[in-house]
Amino acid sequence: MSTQTDNTVIDIVVPDIGDSENVEIIEILVSVGDQVMLEDSLVTLESDKASMEIPASDAGLIESISVNVGDTVSTGDVIGTMKPVAAAAKASEPEAAPAAEPKQEAAAEPAAASAPSANKSTTSQPAPTAVATPTQATGGDAAKTAQKSSPTEHLKDENMRLAHASPGVRRYAREHGADLSLIKGSGPKERILKTDVIAFIKNAMESIGSNYGAPGAGTSGIPALPEIDFSKFGEVERVELGRINKISASNLHRAWLNIPLVTHHDEADITDVEAFRKELKADQKEGDPKITGLAFHMKALVHTLKAFPKVNSSLTPDGQALFYKKYFHIGIAVDTPNGLVVPVFRDVDKKSITELAAEMADMSQRARNKKLKPDEMQGASMTISSLGGIGGSAFTPLVNPPEVAILGITRARMQPVWNGTEFIPRLMCPLDLSYDHKVVDGADAARFLKYYCNAIKDVRRLLL
């Protein structure tokens, strides 16, 4: 996005990146003097949900870059200037790049962190946790600015305390796995100092050490894994995890520690719906979006959520109430070269199978190219994790807080099914429903999945 400043130079402005603020710049893809085309990527940002590239909204010549790797930006911030194509062509000789406006220091008060990369809702926050989230274990020489951090308590009044620390202190805390929301600052206005972080880490290590091997005692009660020199066994190579992998690992660990997880397994007869899908595929014209079985699963899931509204809810941080959602947004876990991301398809109940197919093709492509916006990965009612294209007969998907359930799908296979008089071949699809036992009882989960199996078995039920 850009705004006109005079007849020849325009500002390069950060476009709408959803509800995220103070998003870190992890890569600058252009230099002063570079010629860029429309939609060429200029910088790469990374929030606590995913990486995204900021494209050029005009073709032209880069005049100045006013940000560095490690800076944070929000929607509307100016990150440089450029001369549009027409103006650049008129210039008879190179002009000095205009001085960049001094970039305002990033705000020290970060917003509260959202839920996991896999899918993070804007309407509710994840349950508080004492687990450290070292999502930025590595970095360049430039000091990283503040990332979003989760408060340890969700107070009922509006004066909820947020961690207050400088970018350098935040970077130090991230590198050492310290959760700033658990630290009380000793600086002015309770600002967290580096000495506070060091004292916190020392106290945590002493507490764990004194209770080593005694689960439930001390801070976490979980013994640390010993460090092993694998090189003594043979040749090894150390490869750093990607940023999204680190974020996902932290979020999944938090979910594992905070959710009493149970998985219910069942099988759905999808013989008829698969035959119908193939009929639709045969009627399609060249260029039409590919209709996959996942679109039918999304519609069946919404149909089931309407019948079981408790599963379309989120638990309050204090565990005393539920937020019942009146919308039906479905998250789909997408495997990308950079890690797992979960784009959210909104208002699935209002869209047709062909509309969902087209949207899935677009979202999947943009997910693999790191083009998804943060708000496109937030607010899901429930998530589907499908391994049908890979294989397997069952697995245990982890719930994405603040959701209370997730549906796993594995590869369907032909099986002999007894109809009362004889065995007949039917295409059976294994299903795995993982759920938060604090919210969903085992009997309700079994009924939910049985209802779902009946819905996907006969697509006519989706019209009811």
Sequence and secondary structure as in RCSB ss.txt:
>XXXX:A:sequence
MSTQTDNTVIDIVVPDIGDSENVEIIEILVSVGDQVMLEDSLVTLESDKASMEIPASDAGLIESISVNVGDTVST
GDVIGTMKPVAAAAKASEPEAAPAAEPKQEAAAEPAAASAPSANKSTTSQPAPTAVATPTQATGGDAAKTAQKSS
PTEHLKDENMRLAHASPGVRRYAREHGADLSLIKGSGPKERILKTDVIAFIKNAMESIGSNYGAPGAGTSGIPAL
PEIDFSKFGEVERVELGRINKISASNLHRAWLNIPLVTHHDEADITDVEAFRKELKADQKEGDPKITGLAFHMKA
LVHTLKAFPKVNSSLTPDGQALFYKKYFHIGIAVDTPNGLVVPVFRDVDKKSITELAAEMADMSQRARNKKLKPD
EMQGASMTISSLGGIGGSAFTPLVNPPEVAILGITRARMQPVWNGTEFIPRLMCPLDLSYDHKVVDGADAARFLK
YYCNAIKDVRRLLL
>XXXX:A:secstr
 EEE SSS EEEE    TT  SEEEEEE   TT EE TT EEEEEE SS EEEEE SS EEEEEE   TT EE T
T EEEEEEEHHHHHH SS              SS  B  S TT   SSS          TT    SS      B 
 S   SSS      B HHHHHHHHHTT  GGG    SGGG B HHHHHHHHHHHHHHHHHTTT TTSSSS     
    GGGTS        HHHHHHHHHHHHHHHH  EEEEEEEEE HHHHHHHHHHHHH  TTS    HHHHHHHH
HHHHHHH GGGSEEE TTSS EEE SS  EEE EEETTEEE  EE  GGGS HHHHHHHHHHHHHHHHTT   GG
GGS  SEEEEE TTT  S       TT SEEEEE   EEEEEE SSSEEEEEEEEEEEEEETTT  HHHHHHHHH
HHHHHHH GGGGG 
